[in-house]
Amino acid sequence: MIGRRAILGGLAAAGALAGGAAAKGRMAAPADLSGVWTNAWYTHLQRPSQLKALVVTPAEADAYEAPRRAHAGELIDRVHDEVGQAESEFPDNGPGLARIGGQIRSSWITDPPDGRVPWKPGIKKALLIGEDNPLDNPEDRDPDERCITREGGAAPLLNSHDANVTAIVQGGGSLVIVGEKLHETRIVRIARSAAEAMRPDPRAAGLTQPDGVAVGWWEGETLVVRNSGLAGHSKLADDLWLSGSGVVTERFTRTSDDQLLYAFEVDDPAFFTQAWKAEAVFRRSSGRFFEYACHEGNYGITDILTAARRAEAAKAKSAGK
C-alpha cells in the first residue's frame, strides 16, 4: 500500500508541474488550504425528514444522533439488510451533526429553505434516481456500482458513509484536490482574477472532462473554484447528477488551523428549478488516507448479472411448461 506521505509528495510534484510557467509573476496565495481534511459528519447534502429546519437545537440534535451512535452514525436496517452488510462495514460518519459557526446543521443545502435538491419534474425518473437500473448489461448499471464515480473527488465535495478524507496540495499556479474514494483527482488552475478564469470557457473551447474542468481565483482569503465543461450527463455523487451545461462554483475558506469552510452553488437549468446553495465544513483529519480498492474487489457486477440471467432462465422455463 502506498503511504500518505508518498501520495502527498507525488501530488505536490504534479501540482508544481501543472502550475509551471503559468505561475510566474503571480501573487503569493493569501491563504494556505493544504492539508488532509475530512467532512465526515452525520449531516449530509439533503435534510432528513426527521429534522425540519436548517439549524436544529441541541435537544433535537441529541434525539437524532442518539440511535445512530451505536453503529458509528448509521441505523441498522434488519428488514432490508438481512445479511448484515451494514454491520460488517466500517462507517466513517464523524462525531455527529456538523457545527458551522456555532450552529448545528441538519443539511449542507441552505437554499432552497427545505434543504432538498430542487429537481425539475421528470428528471429524477429519467435518470433512474431512486429506481432499479436495468440488468441487461454492465453499462446499464449505476456508475457507483461500476466504480466509476463516487462522492469526495468531483465538485461538489460531498460526504457519504465511508472514506471521507480529502487531501489538498497547494503550490505554484495550481491546487490539487484528491478524494479518498476512487482517488478522484482534480487539478485546479489558479487565475489572477475571475475575468481571467472565464477565458476561455471550457465548453466553447471544446475542453470537457467527465468531472468537468476546474479553474480558480482568490477573493481575499477565499479560493473560488468554477467547475464547468462536463462531458455529458455526469453522476457526481449519490443521487446527484449534472447535465453537460451544469456549473458548480466552490468557495474554500481556511477559518482556523483545524477547519476549512466549504460553500458551493450549483447552477444547472436543465436539471433544476433554480440555482441552489450549500455550506459544509471540513476538519483536519486525524486518520490516514487509505487506498480505496473498488475495482479490485468489484465482483458484485458478475453476481448481479449472473443472478439476472438465472432468473430469466427460470422464468422462460416456467413459461415453457
C-alpha positions in Angstrom: 0.0 0.0 0.0 1.3 3.5 -0.8 1.7 5.6 2.2 0.1 9.0 2.7 3.5 10.8 2.6 4.3 9.3 -0.8 0.8 10.2 -2.2 1.1 13.8 -1.0 4.6 14.1 -2.3 3.5 12.9 -5.7 0.6 15.3 -5.7 2.9 18.2 -4.8 5.1 17.4 -7.7 2.1 17.2 -10.0 0.8 20.5 -8.8 4.1 22.2 -9.3 4.4 20.8 -12.9 0.8 21.8 -13.7 1.5 25.4 -12.5 4.8 25.7 -14.3 5.4 28.8 -16.2 1.7 29.9 -15.7 2.6 30.7 -12.1 5.5 33.0 -13.0 4.9 36.5 -11.8 1.7 35.8 -9.9 0.9 36.9 -6.4 1.6 34.5 -3.5 -1.6 32.8 -2.3 -3.2 34.8 0.5 -4.1 31.6 2.4 -2.8 28.0 2.6 -5.5 25.4 2.1 -3.1 22.5 2.1 -3.7 19.5 4.4 -5.5 16.3 4.8 -9.1 17.0 5.7 -12.4 15.1 6.4 -16.0 16.1 6.0 -17.3 13.0 7.9 -20.5 14.1 9.7 -24.0 12.8 10.3 -25.0 15.8 8.3 -25.4 15.2 4.5 -26.4 17.1 1.4 -30.1 16.9 1.9 -32.2 17.4 5.1 -33.7 14.2 6.6 -37.4 14.1 7.2 -36.9 13.9 11.0 -35.4 17.4 11.0 -37.5 20.4 9.9 -35.1 23.4 10.0 -31.6 24.1 8.8 -30.4 24.9 12.3 -31.5 22.5 15.0 -31.4 22.7 18.8 -29.1 20.7 20.9 -32.0 18.6 22.1 -33.1 17.9 18.5 -29.6 17.0 17.6 -29.2 14.6 20.5 -32.5 12.9 19.6 -31.3 12.4 16.0 -27.8 11.3 16.9 -28.5 9.0 19.9 -29.9 6.0 18.0 -27.1 6.3 15.4 -24.2 6.3 17.8 -24.4 2.6 18.4 -23.1 2.0 14.9 -20.9 5.0 14.2 -23.6 7.2 12.9 -25.8 4.8 11.0 -29.1 3.0 11.6 -29.1 -0.8 11.2 -32.0 -1.8 8.9 -32.6 -5.5 9.7 -35.6 -5.6 7.3 -33.9 -4.6 4.1 -30.4 -5.8 5.1 -30.9 -9.4 6.0 -27.3 -10.5 5.6 -25.9 -7.7 7.8 -23.8 -5.8 5.2 -24.0 -2.5 7.2 -22.9 -4.2 10.4 -19.9 -5.8 8.7 -18.6 -2.5 7.2 -16.6 0.3 8.9 -18.6 3.5 8.6 -16.9 6.9 8.7 -19.6 9.4 9.8 -17.7 11.6 12.2 -18.8 12.8 15.6 -22.3 13.9 14.9 -24.3 16.6 13.1 -22.0 19.3 11.7 -21.4 22.5 13.6 -20.9 25.6 11.4 -20.4 29.0 13.1 -21.8 27.6 16.4 -25.0 26.3 14.6 -26.0 22.7 14.4 -26.8 22.0 10.8 -29.3 19.4 9.5 -28.2 19.6 5.8 -25.5 21.1 3.7 -28.2 22.7 1.4 -29.0 26.2 2.7 -31.2 27.3 -0.2 -33.9 26.2 -1.1 -35.1 26.5 2.6 -36.4 22.9 2.7 -32.9 21.6 2.3 -33.7 19.4 -0.7 -32.3 19.3 -4.2 -34.8 21.2 -6.4 -35.2 18.7 -9.3 -37.3 19.6 -12.3 -40.3 17.3 -12.8 -39.5 14.1 -14.5 -35.7 14.5 -14.3 -35.2 12.0 -11.4 -37.3 9.4 -13.2 -35.3 9.9 -16.4 -32.0 9.4 -14.5 -33.4 6.4 -12.6 -32.8 8.1 -9.3 -34.4 6.0 -6.6 -35.3 3.3 -9.1 -33.7 0.0 -10.1 -31.3 0.1 -13.0 -31.6 -2.4 -15.9 -30.0 -5.8 -15.5 -29.2 -6.4 -19.2 -25.6 -5.1 -19.4 -22.8 -3.8 -17.2 -23.1 -0.4 -18.9 -26.7 -0.2 -17.7 -25.7 -0.4 -14.0 -25.2 2.6 -11.7 -21.8 4.3 -12.1 -21.2 3.9 -8.3 -21.7 0.2 -8.6 -19.3 0.1 -11.5 -16.6 2.0 -9.6 -16.7 4.9 -12.0 -17.9 7.9 -9.8 -18.3 8.3 -6.1 -18.5 11.2 -3.6 -15.4 13.0 -2.5 -13.4 13.9 -5.6 -15.5 15.8 -8.2 -17.3 19.0 -7.4 -19.2 19.4 -5.2 -17.2 17.6 -2.5 -19.8 15.5 -0.5 -19.5 13.0 2.3 -21.0 9.5 2.5 -20.9 6.7 4.9 -17.2 5.9 4.4 -13.9 7.2 3.0 -14.4 10.9 3.6 -10.8 12.0 3.6 -9.7 14.7 1.1 -6.2 15.9 0.5 -5.4 19.4 -0.8 -1.9 20.3 -2.1 -1.3 23.9 -3.0 1.7 25.2 -4.9 2.8 27.2 -7.9 -0.1 28.2 -10.1 -2.3 25.2 -9.2 -4.1 23.4 -6.4 -4.7 19.7 -6.4 -7.7 18.1 -4.7 -7.8 14.3 -4.3 -10.6 12.3 -2.7 -10.0 9.0 -0.9 -12.8 7.4 -2.9 -11.5 6.1 -6.2 -8.6 8.6 -5.8 -10.6 11.1 -7.8 -8.1 13.9 -8.5 -8.7 17.5 -9.7 -6.0 19.9 -10.7 -7.3 23.5 -10.3 -5.6 26.1 -12.4 -5.3 29.3 -10.4 -6.0 32.5 -12.4 -5.2 36.1 -11.3 -8.9 37.2 -11.4 -12.4 35.9 -12.1 -12.3 37.5 -15.6 -9.1 35.6 -16.5 -10.6 32.4 -15.1 -13.5 32.7 -17.5 -11.2 32.8 -20.6 -11.7 30.6 -22.4 -15.0 29.0 -21.5 -14.2 25.2 -21.4 -17.2 24.1 -23.4 -16.9 26.8 -26.0 -13.2 25.8 -26.4 -14.1 22.1 -26.7 -12.5 21.3 -23.3 -14.6 18.7 -21.5 -13.9 16.2 -18.8 -16.1 13.5 -17.1 -15.8 15.5 -13.8 -15.5 18.9 -15.5 -12.7 21.5 -15.9 -11.7 23.4 -12.8 -10.2 26.9 -12.6 -9.9 29.1 -9.5 -9.1 32.6 -8.3 -8.7 34.3 -5.0 -11.3 36.7 -3.5 -9.5 37.9 -0.3 -8.6 34.8 1.6 -11.3 32.7 -0.1 -10.4 30.5 -3.1 -13.3 30.4 -5.6 -13.3 27.4 -8.0 -15.5 27.3 -11.0 -16.2 23.8 -12.4 -17.7 23.5 -15.9 -17.2 21.6 -19.1 -18.8 18.4 -18.0 -18.7 15.7 -20.7 -22.4 15.0 -20.9 -24.7 13.9 -18.1 -22.5 13.0 -15.1 -23.2 11.4 -11.8 -21.0 13.3 -9.3 -22.4 11.8 -6.0 -25.1 9.6 -4.7 -28.3 10.6 -6.4 -26.7 13.8 -7.7 -26.3 14.3 -11.4 -25.5 17.3 -13.6 -26.1 17.9 -17.2 -23.3 18.9 -19.6 -24.2 22.6 -19.1 -24.0 22.4 -15.3 -21.7 24.6 -13.3 -20.5 24.2 -9.7 -18.9 27.1 -8.0 -17.0 26.3 -4.8 -15.6 28.6 -2.1 -12.8 27.4 0.2 -12.0 29.5 3.3 -9.5 28.5 6.0 -11.2 29.5 9.2 -8.7 28.1 11.6 -5.7 25.7 11.8 -8.1 22.8 12.0 -11.2 23.9 10.0 -12.0 24.7 6.4 -15.3 26.3 5.4 -16.6 24.9 2.2 -19.6 26.5 0.3 -20.8 25.8 -3.2 -23.5 26.8 -5.6 -24.9 24.5 -8.3 -26.4 26.1 -11.5 -27.9 23.7 -14.0 -31.2 24.9 -15.6 -31.5 21.6 -17.5 -32.0 19.6 -14.3 -33.1 22.0 -11.5 -35.8 24.6 -11.0 -33.3 27.0 -9.5 -29.7 27.5 -8.7 -29.1 26.1 -5.2 -26.6 26.7 -2.5 -24.9 24.6 0.2 -22.4 25.1 3.0 -20.3 22.4 4.7 -17.2 22.2 7.0 -14.1 20.2 6.8 -11.9 19.5 9.8 -8.3 18.3 9.9 -8.3 14.5 9.6 -6.7 12.5 12.4 -6.9 9.3 10.3 -4.9 8.1 7.4 -5.5 8.3 3.7 -6.2 4.8 2.6 -6.4 3.0 -0.8 -10.0 2.7 -2.0 -9.8 -0.6 -3.9 -13.2 -0.5 -5.6 -12.3 -2.2 -8.9 -10.1 -4.9 -7.3 -13.0 -6.2 -5.2 -15.8 -5.4 -7.5 -17.2 -8.9 -8.1 -20.7 -7.6 -7.4 -21.4 -6.9 -11.1 -20.7 -10.5 -12.0 -23.0 -11.7 -9.2 -25.8 -9.3 -10.1 -25.9 -10.1 -13.8 -25.5 -13.8 -13.2 -28.5 -13.8 -10.9 -30.5 -11.8 -13.5 -29.7 -14.4 -16.2 -30.7 -17.3 -13.9 -34.0 -15.5 -13.1 -34.7 -15.0 -16.8 -33.9 -18.7 -17.5 -36.2 -19.8 -14.7 -38.9 -17.6 -16.0 -38.6 -18.9 -19.5 -38.6 -22.5 -18.3 -41.7 -21.8 -16.2 -43.4 -20.2 -19.2 -42.5 -23.2 -21.4 -44.2 -25.5 -19.0 
